[in-house]
Amino acid sequence: MDALTQTLIASSPRLTPTTTPLRSLIIHGAVLCLWLLLIGAAFMLGGVFAWSVGIAYIVYDTLLLGFVAWQLRALYRSTDPATVPASGPATVRHPTVGVIVAAYNEAAALPLTLSALLKQRDMPDVIVIADDGSDDGTAAMLEQRYGLQAPAEGELSGAGSVHPALRWLRAPHGGKARTLNAAALCVETEVVITVDADTLLAPGAVAAFRDAFAGELELVAATGVLTPICGNSWGAGILQWFQTYEYIRNFLSRYAWMRADSLLLISGAFAGFRRKSMLSVGGFDPDCLVEDYELIHRLRRAALARGESWRFRVIGAAQARTDAPNSVPAFLRQRQRWFGGFLQTQYWYRDMVGDRRYGKLGLWMLPVKAIDTLQPLYGLAAFVLLVNYLVSGRLNVLLPVSAVILAKIAVDLVFHLASVHWYRRWVGDARRTSFIAALLAALAEPFTFQLLRHSGAAMGWWAFLGGRRVWSRQNRSGLLNSSDPSTH
């Protein structure tokens, strides 16, 4: 057993389980009991309260929007708080930075990703193509196009003859997490940036990460801001439209939780880590479906145990575009994996829920995540009941429910317009917000894309309970077929 695996075993509650505290049982049990009571209300109550599950869903979502909006007031300051040190002295010396590109059978997309990396204004000290046992021509492409000599399996190549910063790690096929860990052990830079092979970094992305880690010595993990690319077909265009707005809201939400020192979601598709800290907790967990999300929980746990004041950031100046699902089946598979991994992590780290030692993370964020475990079931149940009332002609329920839904759509529209404005201010996008597009999204999303997200999440429950661990590989048609010329 290697040293990194031993460290993972000692750091992970999956491998070294802890007892479940009463407070965690009460919080998770209350979420389940509330859902059962609200479903029961549909059969016991009349009027708008027969749709109590829908009202609860709307109230919860609106409260979260209010929390995010309150935290986003900081974006009206002249300086982006996401890039300003929160504590501790700044350092003049910038850390060394290595980029790890995990790739499995990505011969078509990899040149696009590497091209974006090689055009960085602040070039990383080393770029490692972490090849997870590809058998699709990746090896020939790296040799012919970049002048890299194939190393022995498990070893790192020398510098490429075309681009000296490039290195090639040939790993036996074992999954993304294992390959990232192998690369992190080989790369001896102070900061490592993980980039998926379907993600294109903006020219200033590496510089933004290097500046952030230089300016805050306690920063151990940071995520950049991602924009989805789905392709140029009409179906892909619709999914990209919805997912673009979804990504905007999600990254603003991460910004809000960061300001409450409760950020948990660092996107592995484009993330930066203090290498020493990451390896000190065992690196990525190969048995988690969302290894990036789980790692942040482990780092949070280690920070408390060691008395460290580690920081976690979302960096608005670090931007990238990433391939996103361009069909409904692909989208459902992605969300099934994401939600199944979220449930895994919530279960493994259930002892942190409600623990005041973690501050707002333990008392706010993790209880919210406990609610989120059943949120998609709340949403789907509300929709099914609504359809039932419509089919059965129960106007005494439908009319007051319609008023509630219209009020929620109005709130969503206001937040939608504001969030796009806030987001563009944050990332430095000077484009104007389209009121028509925002209105259409606010009207259509609750009955289309939102149901699709909830369906994928419900499938995640099925996968989690069934113990599924193997997931099909996504194709890269969005990235390769995008009509945006800057992606080619």
LINVENDA-V42703 format. One line per field, one symbol per residue. ss: DSSP state (h for helix, s for strand, l for the rest). psi: psi as a letter, one per 40 degrees, with the letter a starting at -180 (. if undefined). burial: + if it has 16 or more other ideal C-beta (glycine too) atoms within 10 Angstrom, else -. A space follows every 50 residues. Layout:
BEGIN
ss->???
psi->???
burial->???
END
This chain:
BEGIN
ss->llhhhhhhhhhllllllllllhhhhhhhhhhhhhhhhhhhhhhhllhhhh hhhhhhhhhhhhhhhhhhhhhhhhhhllllhhhlllllllllllllssss ssslllhhhhhhhhhhhhlllllllssssssslllllhhhhhhhhhllll lllllslllllllllssssssllllhhhhhhhhhhhllllssssssllss slllhhhhhhhhhhhlllsssssssssssllllhhhhhhhhhhhhhhhhh hhhhhhhhhllllllllllssssshhhhhhllllllllllhhhhhhhhhh hhhhhhllllsssssssssssssllllhhhhhhhhhhhhhhhhhhhhhlh hhlllhhhlhhhhhhhhhhhhhhhhhhhhhhhhhhhhhhhhhllhhhhhh hhhhhhhhhhhhhhhhhhhhhhhhhhhlllllllhhhhhhhhhhhlllhh hhhhhhhhhhhhhhhhllllllllllhhhhllllhhhl
psi->hiddddddddeheddgiiihidddddddddddddddddddddediiaded fddddddddddddddddddddeddeeidhheeehhdiiiiidhiiihihh hhhhffdddddddddddeeidghidihhhghffifeeddddddddefhhh iiheihiaiiddhdehihhhiiheidddddddddddhfidhhhhhiefhh hideddddddddddehdehehiiahihiheaeiddddddddddddddddd dddddddddeffhdhhhedgiiihdddddeeeaiheehdgdddddddddd dddddefifiihihhdehiiiihiheidddddddddddddddddddddfd eehehedebddddcdddddddddedddddddddddddddddefgdddddd ddddddddddddddddddddddddddefheiihhddddddddddddecdd dddddddddddddddefhehiihiifddddeiehdee.
burial->---+---+--++++---------+--++--+--++--++-++-----+-+ ++++++++--+--++-+++-++-++----+-++-++--------++++++ ++++++++++++++-++--+--++++++++++-+---++-++---+-+-- -----++--+--+-+++++++---+++++++++++++-++++++++++++ ++-++++++++++++++++++++++++++++-+--+--+++++++++++- +++++++++-+++++++++++++++-++++++++++-+++++++++++++ ++++-----++++++++++++++++++--++++-++++++++++++-+++ +++++--+--++-++++++++++++++++++++-++--+----+--++-+ +---+--++-+++-+++++++++--++----------+--++--++--++ -++++++++++-++---------+++++++++----+-
END
